Amino acid sequence: HVQLVESGGGLVQAAGSLRLSCAASGLIFSAGGMAWFRQAPGKEREFVAAISGSCANAYYEDSVKGRFTISRNNAEKTVFLQMKNLKPEDTAIYYCAARNYYSRTYTYSTGYDVWGQGTQVTVSS
């Protein structure tokens, strides 16, 4: 049984930065990928970034490439999302996701079976 808890969200102005953290408890499958998704009001949840269990590969949604960086610390069972040059369109609830199995598919929500409660990110203009 694994639980994920996100933190680090907040209110920032455009061009600002935030660093999100996702701490896992329980017997997380360390070899499995982890990801960040986000959901704005009235919108469907969308992929943001993912990282492989080995940390050798990272994946990003096109609109955040060059601005967001995903990383993980397997010893501490934590995944991070460093967000820079934030834009108002980045405003959403950000969710951390994990899985208890190995998969090479990273960008779809159906590829994950453990989800956090979300942390709010609001970017003002």
C-alpha positions in Angstrom: 0.0 0.0 0.0 1.4 3.3 -1.1 0.3 6.9 -0.4 1.5 10.1 -2.1 1.4 13.5 -0.6 2.2 16.6 -2.6 3.4 19.9 -1.2 5.0 23.2 -2.4 2.1 24.8 -4.3 1.2 28.4 -3.8 0.4 31.7 -5.4 3.1 33.3 -7.5 3.2 36.0 -10.2 4.1 35.4 -13.8 7.7 34.5 -14.4 8.1 33.3 -10.8 9.1 29.8 -9.7 7.9 27.0 -7.4 9.2 23.6 -6.4 6.7 20.9 -5.9 7.5 17.8 -3.8 5.7 14.5 -3.7 6.6 12.2 -0.8 5.6 8.5 -0.9 4.9 6.3 2.0 4.6 2.5 2.0 6.4 0.0 -0.2 6.6 2.0 -3.4 7.9 0.2 -6.5 11.2 2.1 -6.8 11.8 0.8 -10.4 8.5 2.3 -11.6 8.0 5.6 -13.2 6.6 8.6 -11.5 4.8 11.6 -13.0 3.1 14.9 -12.5 -0.3 15.7 -14.0 -2.4 18.9 -13.6 -6.0 19.8 -13.8 -7.5 23.2 -14.2 -11.2 24.0 -13.4 -13.4 22.7 -16.1 -10.6 20.9 -17.8 -9.4 17.3 -18.0 -6.4 16.2 -16.2 -3.3 16.5 -18.4 0.2 15.2 -18.4 3.0 17.5 -17.3 6.2 15.5 -16.7 7.4 12.0 -15.9 10.6 10.3 -14.9 11.7 6.7 -15.1 12.6 4.7 -12.1 16.3 4.8 -13.0 16.2 8.6 -13.5 17.7 8.0 -16.9 14.8 9.3 -18.8 12.5 12.3 -18.4 9.4 13.3 -20.4 7.7 16.6 -20.6 4.5 18.1 -22.1 5.5 20.5 -24.9 4.3 23.7 -23.2 6.6 23.1 -20.1 9.8 22.0 -21.9 12.7 24.2 -20.9 10.8 25.6 -17.9 10.0 22.6 -15.7 12.4 19.9 -14.5 11.4 16.7 -12.9 13.7 14.8 -10.6 13.5 12.1 -7.9 15.3 10.8 -4.9 14.5 7.1 -4.6 16.2 6.7 -1.2 13.8 9.3 0.2 10.9 8.1 -2.0 10.3 11.6 -3.2 9.8 13.2 -6.6 10.1 16.9 -7.4 9.0 19.3 -10.0 11.0 22.5 -10.3 8.9 25.0 -12.2 10.4 28.2 -13.5 9.1 31.1 -15.7 5.6 30.2 -14.6 2.7 31.5 -16.7 -0.9 32.1 -15.8 -1.9 29.1 -18.0 0.1 26.9 -15.6 -2.5 27.5 -12.9 -4.0 24.2 -11.9 -4.1 21.5 -9.2 -0.9 19.5 -9.6 -1.1 15.8 -8.9 1.7 13.3 -8.3 1.3 9.8 -9.7 3.2 6.5 -9.2 2.8 2.9 -10.2 3.5 -0.5 -8.7 4.9 -2.0 -11.8 7.4 -1.4 -14.6 6.1 0.3 -17.7 7.7 2.2 -20.6 4.5 4.3 -21.1 4.8 7.6 -19.1 2.5 10.2 -20.5 -1.0 8.8 -19.9 -2.9 8.8 -16.6 -3.9 5.2 -17.2 -0.3 4.2 -16.7 -0.4 5.0 -13.0 -2.3 3.4 -10.2 -1.4 5.6 -7.2 -2.3 9.3 -6.9 -1.8 12.1 -4.4 -4.4 14.6 -3.3 -3.0 17.4 -5.3 -1.4 20.8 -4.5 -2.7 24.1 -5.9 -0.5 26.2 -8.1 -1.9 29.7 -9.0 0.0 32.1 -11.3 -1.2 35.6 -11.4 -0.5 38.1 -14.2 
